[in-house]
Amino acid sequence: MKVRSHANIPVFIPHLGCPNQCVFCDQRAISGVCEFSEEDVTRRIEEALHTLDGSGKECEIAFFGGSFTGIDRALMIRLLDLAESYVQSGKVLGIRMSTRPDYIDDEIIDIIGGYTLTEVELGVQSMTDRVLASSKRGHTVSDTVLACKKLKTAGIPFVGQMMIGLPASAAEDEIYCAERICELGAVGSRIYPTVVFRRTELQKMSECGNYTPLSTEEAVCRSVNALEVFVSHGVKCLRIGLCESEALHSEEKYYAGPSHPAIGELVRGELYFRRIKNALENSEVTAKTITVEVPSGDISAAVGIKKKNRLRLEELTGGKVKFTENNLLEPYSVRITL
């Protein structure tokens, strides 16, 4: 069995604590978890710990899939107490949770502030009320702003999750959303292109023509716009696209939308292409061989899937393009040498 040194231990709580039904939501399909059993949580944590190196330095217990701060208070505290016991024993670094902006209030801040939280992930999704209403999100932009302010005041780091291609959302709405997430003080972000799952209201909207699912190409282009904002503000993007699962490829669960298994790499590659192309245009390079320096570990993303970027750049320049690593470069920054 391969031993990993960095991982989250996910504890999925599909739909628990969330009475709202967003048009896009099917947490059971997204997470692959249909039921929740409190009795199974310890077993799942222990099984996951056996795949790690035992140090706990880069591992978190993460309550995902529902609105964690909206579940029954007694259950929430029992789960937090359990997770905290693993923190205090040194087996994990801390606790992560996902929730809705309207489920953050002073009472919740007082409760969760007593635990070793690494980050709270807020399902912002959009910072445009028109889009939130069209998605039946059940909260407003003002709820998100207030939640972010409360978390920041309490010194609790938070991550802003946003979606691309929601009903009534345009590319400029998504750029604005990314900018606001940064302005409100998020330490991280996630970008989720909208996927249409079966038995959701979004499927019905698609069938009757009230919603058009994004193609993979559209999702990549619009996700790059958001990623560019996060990179420019120094806000780390933890993930682009849903976790790869059977639900994304099952005819029983998946209906339409960008389900490419490597959509995150497509987005990262496109951002690198934009930046390399811009650097070439600014440098007026005319050499036959061009070397593109990228940050350590990013050659694969910069070259692109199936060497797409290399081929496009060689067609653009009429010369040969090589890639090399430079450990002094910041993420997504590039340097052109001859």
C-alpha positions in Angstrom: 0.0 0.0 0.0 1.4 3.4 -0.9 2.0 5.7 2.0 1.1 9.3 1.6 2.4 12.2 3.7 -0.2 14.9 2.8 -3.9 14.3 2.7 -7.3 15.2 4.0 -9.4 12.6 5.8 -12.8 13.4 4.4 -15.9 12.7 6.5 -18.9 13.3 4.1 -22.2 14.4 5.6 -24.4 14.6 2.5 -27.2 17.2 2.9 -27.1 17.0 6.7 -27.8 20.4 8.2 -29.0 21.8 4.8 -32.8 22.2 4.4 -32.2 24.1 1.2 -32.2 22.5 -2.2 -30.0 24.4 -4.7 -30.9 23.7 -8.4 -27.5 22.1 -9.0 -27.1 20.1 -5.8 -26.9 16.4 -5.4 -24.3 15.9 -2.7 -24.9 12.1 -2.8 -23.7 12.0 -6.4 -20.9 14.4 -5.9 -19.4 12.7 -2.8 -20.4 9.2 -3.7 -21.8 8.9 -0.1 -25.5 8.2 0.2 -25.9 7.8 3.9 -24.2 9.1 7.1 -23.5 7.0 10.1 -21.9 8.6 13.2 -20.7 5.2 14.3 -18.6 4.8 11.1 -16.7 8.1 11.5 -14.0 6.7 13.8 -13.5 3.6 11.6 -13.1 5.8 8.5 -10.5 8.0 10.2 -8.5 5.1 11.5 -8.5 3.4 8.0 -7.3 6.6 6.5 -4.6 7.1 9.0 -3.2 3.7 8.1 -2.4 5.0 4.6 -0.4 8.0 6.0 3.1 8.2 7.3 1.9 8.7 10.9 3.3 12.1 11.4 0.0 14.0 11.1 1.9 17.2 10.0 0.0 17.6 6.7 -3.2 15.8 7.5 -6.6 17.2 8.4 -10.0 15.7 9.3 -12.3 17.4 6.9 -16.1 17.5 7.4 -17.4 17.9 3.8 -20.5 17.4 1.8 -23.1 19.2 3.8 -23.5 22.4 5.8 -21.5 21.3 8.9 -22.4 24.2 11.1 -26.1 23.7 10.4 -26.3 20.1 11.7 -27.7 19.2 15.1 -25.6 21.0 17.6 -25.0 18.0 19.8 -23.9 15.9 16.8 -21.6 18.7 15.6 -19.9 19.0 19.0 -19.5 15.2 19.2 -17.8 15.1 15.8 -15.6 18.1 16.6 -14.6 16.5 20.0 -13.7 13.3 18.2 -11.6 15.2 15.6 -9.9 17.3 18.2 -8.9 14.1 20.1 -6.9 13.1 17.0 -5.3 16.6 16.8 -4.3 16.5 20.5 -2.8 13.1 20.0 -0.6 14.4 17.2 -2.1 12.1 14.6 -3.6 15.0 12.5 -2.8 18.7 12.1 -6.2 20.1 12.5 -9.9 20.2 11.5 -11.4 21.5 8.3 -15.1 22.0 7.5 -17.4 23.2 4.8 -20.6 25.2 5.3 -22.9 27.9 4.0 -22.3 31.6 4.6 -25.7 31.9 6.3 -24.8 29.2 8.8 -22.0 31.3 10.4 -23.2 33.4 13.3 -21.8 34.5 16.7 -23.0 31.2 18.4 -21.2 29.1 15.7 -18.0 31.3 16.0 -18.0 30.7 19.8 -18.3 26.9 19.3 -15.9 26.3 16.5 -13.4 28.8 17.9 -12.6 26.3 20.7 -11.2 23.7 18.3 -8.0 23.5 16.3 -9.4 24.7 13.0 -7.1 25.0 10.0 -9.7 26.5 7.7 -13.5 26.9 7.2 -14.6 26.5 3.6 -17.5 28.7 2.7 -19.8 27.8 -0.2 -19.9 31.3 -1.6 -20.7 30.1 -5.1 -21.4 33.6 -6.4 -21.2 37.2 -5.2 -24.1 38.3 -7.4 -27.6 38.2 -5.8 -29.2 37.6 -9.2 -27.2 34.4 -9.7 -27.8 33.2 -6.1 -31.5 33.6 -6.6 -31.5 31.9 -10.0 -29.7 28.9 -8.4 -32.1 28.9 -5.4 -29.1 29.1 -3.2 -31.1 30.4 -0.2 -28.7 33.1 0.9 -27.6 36.5 -0.3 -24.3 38.3 -0.9 -24.7 40.2 2.4 -24.8 36.8 4.2 -21.5 36.0 2.6 -19.9 39.3 3.5 -21.1 39.0 7.1 -19.8 35.5 7.5 -16.4 36.4 6.1 -16.1 39.4 8.4 -17.1 37.2 11.5 -14.5 34.6 10.6 -11.8 37.1 10.0 -12.5 39.0 13.2 -12.3 35.7 15.1 -9.0 34.9 13.5 -10.4 31.8 11.7 -8.9 31.3 8.2 -11.5 30.7 5.5 -11.6 29.4 1.9 -14.0 30.7 -0.7 -15.6 28.1 -2.9 -17.1 29.5 -6.1 -18.9 28.0 -9.1 -18.5 28.7 -12.8 -21.5 28.6 -15.2 -24.4 28.9 -12.7 -27.8 29.9 -14.0 -27.9 33.6 -15.0 -24.1 33.8 -14.4 -21.9 35.5 -17.0 -18.1 35.5 -17.2 -17.9 38.9 -15.7 -19.9 37.8 -12.6 -17.4 35.1 -12.0 -14.4 37.4 -12.2 -16.2 39.7 -9.8 -16.9 36.8 -7.4 -13.2 35.8 -7.4 -12.2 39.5 -6.8 -14.6 39.8 -3.8 -13.4 36.5 -2.3 -9.9 37.9 -2.3 -11.0 41.3 -1.0 -12.9 39.7 1.9 -9.7 38.0 3.1 -9.9 34.4 2.0 -6.7 32.4 2.4 -7.6 29.9 -0.3 -10.2 29.2 -2.9 -11.8 26.4 -4.9 -13.3 26.7 -8.4 -16.1 24.4 -9.4 -17.5 24.5 -13.0 -21.2 23.6 -12.8 -22.0 19.9 -13.7 -25.6 18.9 -14.2 -26.6 15.8 -12.3 -29.7 13.8 -12.9 -32.7 14.2 -10.7 -31.8 17.8 -9.9 -33.8 20.9 -10.8 -30.9 22.0 -13.1 -31.5 18.9 -15.2 -35.2 20.0 -15.7 -34.0 23.5 -16.5 -31.6 22.1 -19.1 -34.3 19.9 -20.7 -36.7 22.8 -21.1 -34.1 25.2 -22.4 -33.9 27.4 -19.4 -30.3 26.5 -18.8 -27.5 25.6 -21.1 -24.7 23.5 -19.6 -21.2 24.7 -20.3 -18.9 22.8 -22.7 -15.5 21.8 -21.4 -13.9 24.5 -23.5 -16.2 27.2 -22.0 -15.7 25.9 -18.5 -11.9 26.0 -18.9 -11.9 29.6 -20.4 -14.1 31.0 -17.6 -12.3 29.1 -14.9 -9.0 30.5 -16.1 -10.4 34.0 -15.6 -11.2 33.3 -12.0 -7.9 31.5 -11.4 -6.0 34.5 -12.8 -7.6 36.7 -10.2 -6.7 34.4 -7.3 -3.1 34.0 -8.5 -2.7 37.8 -8.9 -3.9 38.3 -5.3 -1.7 35.5 -3.9 -4.8 33.4 -2.9 -4.0 29.7 -3.3 -6.5 27.7 -5.4 -6.9 24.4 -3.6 -8.9 22.7 -6.4 -10.4 23.2 -9.8 -13.3 20.9 -10.6 -15.2 18.2 -8.7 -13.2 15.2 -7.3 -13.0 12.5 -9.9 -15.7 10.0 -9.2 -18.0 7.4 -10.8 -20.8 9.9 -10.6 -19.1 12.1 -13.2 -19.2 9.4 -15.8 -22.3 7.3 -14.8 -25.3 7.6 -17.1 -27.4 7.0 -14.0 -26.1 10.1 -12.2 -24.4 12.4 -14.8 -26.5 14.4 -17.2 -24.4 17.2 -18.8 -21.7 19.7 -18.3 -17.9 19.7 -18.0 -16.9 16.3 -16.6 -13.4 16.1 -18.0 -11.4 14.0 -15.6 -8.5 16.4 -15.7 -10.3 19.7 -16.0 -8.0 21.2 -13.3 -5.0 20.5 -15.4 -6.7 21.9 -18.5 -7.3 25.2 -16.6 -3.8 25.4 -15.2 -2.3 24.7 -18.6 -4.4 27.4 -20.2 -3.3 30.0 -17.6 0.3 29.0 -18.3 -0.3 29.4 -22.1 -1.7 32.9 -21.6 1.2 34.0 -19.5 3.8 32.5 -21.8 2.2 34.0 -24.8 2.1 37.4 -23.1 5.7 37.1 -22.1 6.7 36.2 -25.7 4.8 39.2 -27.1 6.5 41.5 -24.6 10.0 40.2 -25.2 9.8 40.3 -29.1 11.7 37.0 -29.2 13.0 36.0 -32.7 15.4 33.1 -31.7 15.0 29.7 -33.3 15.0 28.0 -29.8 13.2 29.4 -26.9 13.4 28.2 -23.3 10.5 28.8 -21.0 11.3 28.7 -17.3 8.5 27.7 -15.0 8.2 27.1 -11.2 9.5 23.8 -9.9 7.0 20.9 -10.4 4.9 22.8 -13.0 6.5 21.6 -16.3 3.7 19.2 -16.9 1.0 21.9 -16.5 3.0 24.4 -18.6 3.6 22.0 -21.4 -0.1 21.1 -21.4 -2.1 17.9 -21.7 -0.8 16.0 -24.8 1.8 18.8 -25.2 -0.9 21.1 -26.3 0.8 24.3 -25.1 4.2 23.3 -26.6 2.6 22.7 -30.0 0.7 26.0 -29.9 3.7 28.0 -28.9 5.9 26.4 -31.6 3.3 27.2 -34.2 3.1 30.8 -32.8 6.9 31.4 -32.8 7.9 29.2 -35.7 10.8 27.8 -33.5 11.4 25.1 -31.0 10.2 25.6 -27.4 11.8 24.0 -24.4 10.7 24.0 -20.8 12.8 24.0 -17.7 12.2 24.4 -13.9 13.3 27.4 -11.9 12.8 27.1 -8.2 13.0 30.8 -7.6 9.8 31.5 -9.6 6.5 32.1 -8.0 3.5 30.0 -9.0 2.3 30.6 -12.5 5.2 33.1 -13.2 7.3 32.4 -16.3 10.6 33.6 -17.7 11.7 33.5 -21.4 15.4 32.8 -22.2 17.1 32.2 -25.5 
